[in-house]
Amino acid sequence: MFIRNHWYVAAWWDEVGRQLLPRTILDENMVLFRKQDGTPVALEDRCAHRRLPLSAGRLNGDAVECGYHGLVYDCTGLCTKVPGQLVPPGTRIRSYPVIERHRFIYVWIGDPAEADESKIVSFPRLSDPGWGITKVRLHVKANYLLVVDNLLDLSHVAYVHNTTIGNAAVAEEAEVITTRRGDSVRITREMINVPAPRTYAEFGGFAGNFDRWQLSEFRPPGYFLINNGSAATGSASSAERLEELGEWGFQVYHGITPETEKSTHQFWVIAHELSAVPEAGREEFYRQCHQVIWEDYHIYEAQQRSLDSDLHGASAEDVHSTLAIGADKGLFQARRIVAGLLDEQSRAQQRMRDVGTQR
């Protein structure tokens, strides 16, 4: 099951233009495009007649023409033309609420009447001219919960990413604190007087030991802010080590959007102050950052293959783990939040069915 009454990232701002872009989100096929004035639109990706995907058709002005029999739909999903006859009253397809904010295109998958812009999890620094970014959309052949798990247990950085941002100290010498605040989970990792891994030594200028910290915050249904900071040993206060970048650092943002039960769109972006990485070094810095996300990608897909081959019904919802470790605290909290929201959603749907039965 998926959490439906939430905003999900559907695309990067520069993926959506005057071409029809098909995308599947929470098992729903939609087509995205921009109107002539630049406003993004999301419609159900099927013609009401014979179900040909509208993404196989064409955009005429602000209307979509089906490539099979020429039926035309406006931006609200209303059919405005059936060639050779009058349009049967009420012929329409679904349209989705869409918001563009800070380089993300968000869609609301649930009840349109409940689409509340204040519920959008946005990241203002992505559109800050004083910050540089590098981004990618991964199409991961794995359940989205495996991605959420990964980002709430950063001890894996010591092993999966040990040629760039990781070393043994990340797992063995970190003070880890897990905090739940309502429907969000925050994991802080502080590593004091530890050796600098390659990326921090190369771009942060740390020749020997230093202080390093990571803050990973999850907000449902699938958003993360990860703050990575560092400073000379003993030079940063506790508050700075948690909330700021210190002498050198960067932030990572994730919009994790389920495609199906076994596939996920992962919108990943690194953001840094322009002064933190000189222009001459950005290509290599970005290469190392991209290496990190692709290393995680292979982990997710390997986990999903393992789950799919399990003879005893293991799944992303229940991996049938025979061992729990201390670093699992954050992902367990996130799983509880997701389960609670799904339960609340099920109870609301049951109330609606009960009302319908009474009528």
C-alpha positions as CSV (number, residue, x, y, z in Angstrom):
1,M,0.0,0.0,0.0
2,F,1.0,3.6,-0.6
3,I,0.3,6.8,1.3
4,R,-1.9,8.7,-1.1
5,N,-3.0,12.0,0.4
6,H,0.4,13.6,0.0
7,W,2.5,15.5,-2.5
8,Y,5.1,13.5,-4.4
9,V,7.9,14.7,-6.6
10,A,7.0,13.7,-10.2
11,A,9.8,15.3,-12.1
12,W,12.6,17.9,-12.1
13,W,11.6,21.3,-13.3
14,D,13.7,20.8,-16.5
15,E,12.2,17.5,-17.4
16,V,8.8,19.0,-18.1
17,G,8.4,21.1,-21.2
18,R,6.4,21.3,-24.4
19,Q,6.8,17.5,-25.0
20,L,4.5,14.9,-23.4
21,L,6.3,13.2,-20.6
22,P,4.9,9.8,-19.4
23,R,5.5,8.9,-15.7
24,T,4.1,6.3,-13.4
25,I,3.6,7.2,-9.7
26,L,2.0,5.0,-7.1
27,D,0.9,2.6,-9.9
28,E,-0.9,5.5,-11.7
29,N,0.1,6.4,-15.2
30,M,0.2,10.1,-15.9
31,V,1.4,12.5,-18.6
32,L,3.1,15.8,-17.8
33,F,3.7,18.9,-19.9
34,R,3.7,22.6,-19.7
35,K,1.1,25.0,-21.0
36,Q,2.2,27.7,-23.3
37,D,2.5,30.0,-20.3
38,G,4.8,27.6,-18.6
39,T,2.4,26.2,-16.1
40,P,2.9,22.4,-15.5
41,V,0.0,20.0,-16.0
42,A,-0.5,16.4,-15.1
43,L,-3.2,14.2,-16.7
44,E,-4.1,10.6,-16.6
45,D,-2.1,8.9,-19.4
46,R,-5.0,7.2,-21.2
47,C,-7.6,8.1,-23.7
48,A,-11.2,7.5,-22.5
49,H,-12.0,5.8,-25.7
50,R,-9.6,2.9,-26.3
51,R,-7.0,3.6,-23.6
52,L,-4.1,4.5,-25.8
53,P,-1.6,6.5,-23.6
54,L,-2.0,10.2,-24.4
55,S,1.7,10.4,-24.1
56,A,1.7,8.7,-27.6
57,G,-0.3,11.6,-29.0
58,R,0.6,15.2,-29.5
59,L,0.3,18.6,-27.8
60,N,-1.7,21.2,-29.7
61,G,-1.6,24.5,-27.9
62,D,-2.7,23.7,-24.4
63,A,-4.7,20.6,-25.4
64,V,-3.6,17.0,-25.8
65,E,-4.8,15.1,-28.9
66,C,-4.9,11.3,-28.8
67,G,-2.7,9.7,-31.4
68,Y,-5.3,7.0,-32.2
69,H,-8.6,8.6,-33.1
70,G,-7.9,12.3,-32.5
71,L,-9.9,12.9,-29.3
72,V,-8.9,16.1,-27.6
73,Y,-8.6,16.9,-23.9
74,D,-8.0,20.2,-22.2
75,C,-5.8,20.8,-19.1
76,T,-8.6,19.8,-16.7
77,G,-9.0,16.4,-18.4
78,L,-12.3,17.3,-20.1
79,C,-12.7,15.9,-23.6
80,T,-13.5,18.8,-25.9
81,K,-13.5,17.0,-29.3
82,V,-14.5,13.7,-30.7
83,P,-13.9,13.9,-34.5
84,G,-17.1,13.5,-36.6
85,Q,-19.6,13.8,-33.7
86,L,-20.6,15.6,-30.6
87,V,-18.7,14.9,-27.4
88,P,-20.7,12.6,-25.1
89,P,-21.5,14.7,-21.9
90,G,-19.1,14.2,-19.0
91,T,-16.3,12.5,-21.0
92,R,-13.1,13.2,-19.1
93,I,-10.0,11.8,-17.7
94,R,-8.4,12.5,-14.4
95,S,-6.3,15.6,-13.8
96,Y,-3.8,15.9,-10.9
97,P,-3.1,18.9,-8.7
98,V,0.4,20.1,-9.6
99,I,2.8,22.6,-8.0
100,E,6.3,23.7,-9.1
101,R,8.6,24.8,-6.3
102,H,12.3,25.0,-5.9
103,R,13.1,22.9,-9.0
104,F,10.7,20.1,-8.2
105,I,7.4,19.4,-9.9
106,Y,5.0,18.0,-7.2
107,V,1.8,16.1,-7.9
108,W,-1.0,15.2,-5.4
109,I,-2.1,11.6,-5.9
110,G,-5.0,11.4,-3.4
111,D,-8.3,13.2,-3.1
112,P,-7.9,16.5,-5.0
113,A,-10.2,18.2,-2.5
114,E,-7.5,17.6,0.1
115,A,-4.6,19.0,-1.9
116,D,-3.1,21.5,0.6
117,E,0.0,23.4,-0.7
118,S,1.1,23.9,2.9
119,K,1.9,20.2,3.2
120,I,4.6,20.4,0.5
121,V,8.0,19.5,1.8
122,S,10.2,21.9,-0.1
123,F,13.9,22.8,-0.2
124,P,14.5,26.5,-0.8
125,R,18.3,26.2,-1.1
126,L,17.8,24.5,-4.4
127,S,16.8,27.8,-6.0
128,D,19.3,29.9,-4.0
129,P,21.7,31.6,-6.5
130,G,24.5,31.4,-3.9
131,W,24.4,27.6,-4.0
132,G,25.5,25.2,-6.6
133,I,23.8,21.9,-7.3
134,T,24.2,18.6,-9.1
135,K,21.2,16.3,-9.5
136,V,20.0,13.1,-10.9
137,R,16.8,11.0,-11.1
138,L,17.4,7.4,-10.5
139,H,14.9,4.8,-11.7
140,V,15.4,2.2,-9.0
141,K,14.1,-1.4,-9.5
142,A,13.3,-1.7,-5.8
143,N,10.6,-0.8,-3.3
144,Y,10.9,2.7,-1.9
145,L,11.1,1.6,1.7
146,L,14.6,0.1,1.0
147,V,15.7,3.6,0.0
148,V,14.2,5.1,3.1
149,D,16.0,2.5,5.2
150,N,19.3,3.3,3.6
151,L,19.1,7.0,4.3
152,L,18.3,6.5,8.0
153,D,21.3,4.3,8.6
154,L,24.4,6.2,7.5
155,S,26.7,3.7,9.1
156,H,26.7,2.1,5.6
157,V,28.8,5.1,4.4
158,A,31.8,3.4,6.0
159,Y,31.5,0.4,3.7
160,V,29.6,1.2,0.6
161,H,31.3,4.6,0.0
162,N,34.8,4.0,1.4
163,T,36.6,5.4,-1.6
164,T,35.0,8.9,-1.4
165,I,33.0,10.1,1.7
166,G,33.3,7.1,4.0
167,N,35.8,5.4,6.3
168,A,35.6,3.1,9.3
169,A,35.1,6.1,11.7
170,V,31.6,6.7,10.3
171,A,30.5,3.3,11.7
172,E,32.8,2.7,14.6
173,E,33.4,6.2,16.2
174,A,30.1,8.0,15.8
175,E,27.8,9.2,18.6
176,V,24.4,8.5,17.2
177,I,21.2,10.1,18.5
178,T,17.7,9.2,17.1
179,T,14.8,11.6,17.7
180,R,11.2,11.4,16.6
181,R,9.2,14.7,16.3
182,G,5.7,14.0,15.3
183,D,5.8,12.4,11.9
184,S,9.5,13.1,11.3
185,V,12.6,11.3,12.3
186,R,16.0,12.9,12.8
187,I,19.3,11.0,13.1
188,T,22.5,12.8,14.1
189,R,25.9,11.3,13.9
190,E,28.9,13.1,15.4
191,M,32.5,11.9,14.8
192,I,35.1,13.7,16.8
193,N,38.8,13.8,16.0
194,V,38.6,11.2,13.2
195,P,40.6,10.7,10.0
196,A,39.2,12.7,7.0
197,P,38.0,10.5,4.1
198,R,39.0,11.3,0.5
199,T,36.3,13.8,-0.4
200,Y,36.6,15.8,2.8
201,A,40.4,15.9,2.5
202,E,40.4,16.8,-1.1
203,F,37.8,19.6,-1.1
204,G,37.6,20.6,2.6
205,G,41.4,20.8,2.9
206,F,41.6,18.6,6.0
207,A,45.1,17.1,6.1
208,G,44.7,15.0,9.2
209,N,42.0,14.3,11.8
210,F,39.0,16.5,12.0
211,D,35.4,16.7,13.4
212,R,32.6,15.5,11.2
213,W,28.8,15.4,11.6
214,Q,25.8,14.2,9.7
215,L,22.2,15.0,10.2
216,S,19.6,12.9,8.3
217,E,15.9,14.0,8.6
218,F,13.0,12.0,7.2
219,R,9.6,13.4,6.5
220,P,6.9,11.3,5.0
221,P,6.1,10.1,2.5
222,G,9.6,10.1,1.2
223,Y,11.6,13.3,1.8
224,F,15.1,13.7,3.2
225,L,17.4,16.5,4.2
226,I,21.0,15.3,5.0
227,N,23.3,17.9,6.4
228,N,27.1,17.1,6.2
229,G,29.4,19.4,8.0
230,S,33.0,19.4,9.3
231,A,35.6,21.5,11.1
232,A,39.0,21.4,12.7
233,T,38.9,19.2,15.8
234,G,37.4,21.1,18.8
235,S,36.6,24.3,16.9
236,A,32.8,23.8,16.5
237,S,30.2,24.0,19.2
238,S,27.6,21.2,19.6
239,A,24.9,23.2,18.0
240,E,27.0,24.0,15.0
241,R,27.9,20.4,14.6
242,L,24.2,19.5,14.3
243,E,22.7,22.4,12.4
244,E,25.4,24.1,10.3
245,L,28.0,23.2,7.7
246,G,31.0,24.3,9.8
247,E,34.2,25.0,7.9
248,W,33.2,22.8,5.0
249,G,30.2,20.7,4.0
250,F,27.3,20.2,1.7
251,Q,23.6,19.2,1.9
252,V,21.8,16.3,0.2
253,Y,18.1,16.3,-0.6
254,H,15.9,13.4,-1.7
255,G,12.4,13.1,-3.0
256,I,11.6,9.4,-3.0
257,T,8.5,8.6,-5.1
258,P,7.2,5.1,-5.4
259,E,6.5,4.0,-9.0
260,T,5.2,0.5,-8.3
261,E,5.6,-1.9,-5.4
262,K,9.0,-2.9,-6.9
263,S,10.3,0.3,-8.5
264,T,11.0,3.9,-7.3
265,H,11.9,7.3,-8.7
266,Q,14.7,8.8,-6.5
267,F,15.2,12.5,-7.1
268,W,18.6,13.2,-5.6
269,V,20.5,16.5,-5.4
270,I,23.7,17.8,-3.8
271,A,23.7,21.4,-2.8
272,H,26.7,23.4,-1.7
273,E,27.7,27.0,-1.2
274,L,29.5,28.2,-4.3
275,S,32.5,29.2,-2.3
276,A,32.8,25.7,-0.8
277,V,33.9,24.1,-4.1
278,P,35.9,26.2,-6.5
279,E,34.6,26.0,-10.1
280,A,37.8,24.3,-11.2
281,G,37.1,21.4,-8.8
282,R,33.4,21.0,-9.2
283,E,33.5,18.4,-12.0
284,E,35.5,16.1,-9.8
285,F,33.5,16.8,-6.7
286,Y,30.3,16.1,-8.6
287,R,31.8,12.9,-10.0
288,Q,32.5,11.7,-6.5
289,C,29.0,12.6,-5.3
290,H,27.4,10.8,-8.3
291,Q,29.6,7.8,-7.6
292,V,28.0,7.7,-4.1
293,I,24.4,7.6,-5.3
294,W,25.1,5.0,-7.9
295,E,26.7,2.8,-5.3
296,D,23.5,3.0,-3.2
297,Y,21.5,2.3,-6.3
298,H,23.1,-1.1,-6.7
299,I,22.5,-1.9,-3.1
300,Y,18.8,-1.3,-3.4
301,E,18.4,-3.4,-6.5
302,A,20.4,-6.3,-5.0
303,Q,18.2,-6.2,-1.9
304,Q,15.1,-6.3,-4.0
305,R,16.4,-9.3,-6.0
306,S,17.1,-11.1,-2.7
307,L,13.6,-10.4,-1.4
308,D,12.1,-11.6,-4.7
309,S,13.9,-14.9,-4.5
310,D,13.0,-15.6,-0.8
311,L,11.0,-18.8,-0.4
312,H,9.3,-17.6,2.8
313,G,7.6,-14.5,1.6
314,A,10.0,-11.8,2.6
315,S,9.2,-8.3,1.2
316,A,10.3,-4.7,1.6
317,E,7.6,-4.3,4.2
318,D,9.0,-7.3,6.2
319,V,12.5,-8.3,5.2
320,H,12.5,-11.2,7.6
321,S,15.7,-9.9,9.2
322,T,17.1,-12.3,11.9
323,L,19.2,-9.5,13.4
324,A,18.6,-5.9,14.6
325,I,21.5,-3.6,15.3
326,G,21.7,-0.2,17.1
327,A,21.9,1.7,13.8
328,D,18.4,0.4,12.9
329,K,16.6,2.7,15.4
330,G,15.9,5.5,12.8
331,L,14.6,3.2,10.1
332,F,12.3,1.4,12.7
333,Q,10.9,4.8,13.7
334,A,10.2,5.7,10.0
335,R,8.6,2.3,9.4
336,R,6.2,3.0,12.4
337,I,5.4,6.4,11.0
338,V,4.6,5.0,7.5
339,A,2.5,2.2,9.1
340,G,0.6,4.7,11.2
341,L,-0.3,6.8,8.2
342,L,-1.3,3.8,6.2
343,D,-3.6,2.7,9.1
344,E,-5.1,6.1,9.3
345,Q,-5.7,6.1,5.6
346,S,-7.4,2.7,5.8
347,R,-9.7,3.8,8.6
348,A,-10.7,6.9,6.6
349,Q,-11.5,4.8,3.5
350,Q,-13.5,2.4,5.7
351,R,-15.5,5.3,7.1
352,M,-16.3,6.5,3.5
353,R,-17.4,3.0,2.6
354,D,-19.6,2.9,5.7
355,V,-21.2,6.2,4.8
356,G,-21.8,4.9,1.2
357,T,-23.5,1.8,2.6
358,Q,-25.8,3.8,4.9
359,R,-27.0,5.8,1.9
